[in-house]
Every structure is written in structure tokens, then in C-alpha cells.
């Protein structure tokens, strides 16, 4: 697929007539949750079938929504005290126009692949903007929207709210969401005295003692060419059967998320061919702190910690699905309000700086085996982006070929089905497919 870039420009935020121009010197410091998350550009790719709105309408809507979500029009910069944050200077978002001389159905990838990287702004270069957007038109009239944003500024919940609001401004209707609540000093206060009720070393933080290269797994010269991303489609009926099986004898059924992640965990363990039944296997799961800390859903920033359900390879291979689902349920339940407050105290107390601790939220491995990392979009309204002619025909996460790091997204079929985009070793692909298709 050949993508031709036609233009690239900045889109500045716009404000309603009569509204005073905001202070463009204001600096919003990073919260403790912003500091410990992944400091990378993340992407999402949408496809829209014709008719699609004009570029002018999309750009006008983008300018309007940036006037509400000003952090996405700012720049990540140190503040007067040297602390990293977002300078609300109305720098703007980058808008790239591109075209493909082909029909979308003939060339569009059905799952994340190297070609997907041509359909969104680059993620690796020095990037001045928090948000970049690429609009790629096809000869059939279809449009692909590649959206990237700096994860240090906003998490999935906040970004999805922005995207829904953008669609509304393009359509010329009220945003319909409360104004975004921006982080400010005092929002996550440190208790006096601070109380570390839980251990955070080795969880959110680690003490670097070895070079990054030694963090690679023992899979030798494994490269990204040995890894493929498989799209596993789980129908509503299949998910219902899985939940029924996992929840046998349990008064309250496991959630859709708990059940699917447990199923993928067991399938990956079997497909990997792990031979030592005593070997530990863990999953990194995101846990939203908004409901746990009583923070409004409209909070715009990062407010996520992680649960790490852990069991043995032997248990995953021999115990029923209920075991894996229960381990996941229990681990997430432990990341409660008390845990979040303990983290705030620990991260704000100065211990991190005194001990030279660093965040564990880094992408420095191509292979996670025997572990997994799941990024779930099941409760985010990403698919509700409507630019005026209906929702997307499909959308997908970026191409990140890290073995074991998978995405769960609601299918654009709108029938309750779920797609899992799972990077696996090529030699494990067929075994994984077979395991995924079986309720057993």
C-alpha cells in the first residue's frame, strides 16, 4: 500500500465568539498517575465508509474540541519548578492529509500489521504535539482516521471521551459531556503522615540494577519478524458459553472481561508449550481509579494502576477456566481505594526520588512469555466516534508486535462480540487458534 502525504499543518484551538482568550502560559503539572504511566505516543485507527464529511468540517470540529480539551492542544514541557507537565500554550494538534490510489477494501489491513503504521502519524520521532491526526482518503470515497496522543497526558478513558466530543463538534451538536476536569495540586493529596499500606516496589516501581538489554527474555535472538498478530473474534454466544462455564457453581457470574482474559491466558499458556508446571505466569491489567477514588468520569488525565493476577503454568493447564477467572477477579478486587491512596502516599512522599526508583510501565521487551499484558477497550466508547455520517466501519489498535501484549476491543459489528488482537510466535499460531476456538 502506497500512502501519499498531501499536506501537514497545525490546527489551533478555537473558542466561541465573546469568550475571553485563555491564559496560554498556564502549566498543568503531571499527577503521580501521569508520571508512572507509559510515556509514549499511542495510536488508534478508524475506517469510515462513504459518504464521509469534508476535511474542512473535520478540521473545524477538531479546532472546536481542542478549545475544550486544551491539554491536547498544549505541549509536554517542564514547569517553573522543573516538574514535567502540560503547557497550555494552544500550540495545536498536527493534521496530516494523505491519499491512497486504491479502494479501501482492496488494501486495508484487517488486523494490526506493518502497513497500519502508514495510516497514522509516526510514533517514534521527536514529536512536538500531544495529538496528531492523519486523514487518509481512498479512491472509493472511504476515509481512514489515524489518531495518536501522548499517553503521559491522558489515559484511554480520557482519550475516548475526547474522541466522542470531537465527533459531536464535527456534527455541530453540543458535546453533551461535563467539562473535562484537569489535574491540579491537591486533587490527590498526600496523607499526613503518609501511610504505605501496600508494597509498591516491584509493582509500580523498580530499582534499576541491570542494563535495559538484560531485561530481554531468554528467547535468544527472537525478533519481531518471528511474531504475528492474530485477530481472535469471540461471538456473543461464545462469550456467553465461556461465562457460563467459568461461573459454574458461583452465585454471581464472572464479568465478560474476566472470562475472556482468563480464556486467552489459558490458551496462550497451552500454545506457548510451557513445560514446567511450577513456572509462574502473571498478567498486567489496568484498573481505573476514577470510581475507586470518587473522581468524576470526566477527569482528563491518567488515573490508572495495575493488578497482577498470578498463578502457575500447571494450574492454567490443569485447572478449569474458573481458576484463572477467580485469580483475575481477586487481583483486581485488591486494587481498591485503600491501595490507590497507599500508592499516592508512596509516590508523593519522596521515597521514589530518594531510592532512585523508576516506573515499571515501559515497553522494553519484545517477548513477555510466560507473562501477558492486556489493554482492554471494552468499556471505552472509542467506537462511538461519529463524524456526521455514522460510526466507523471498523477500528483497531496500533501495531505493537510484543509477544503476549494484547488488546481487547468491542467489535464494530455492534452485536456484542469482541475482538482480541494477540501477538503470538509464528510457530505457536495454529495451536493458539485451536485453543481460542474451544470453550474447553
Order of alpha helices (4+ residues) and beta strands (2+ residues): beta-beta-alpha-beta-alpha-beta-beta-beta-alpha-beta-beta-alpha-beta-beta-beta-alpha-alpha-beta-alpha-beta-beta-beta-alpha-alpha-alpha-alpha-beta-beta-beta-beta-beta-alpha
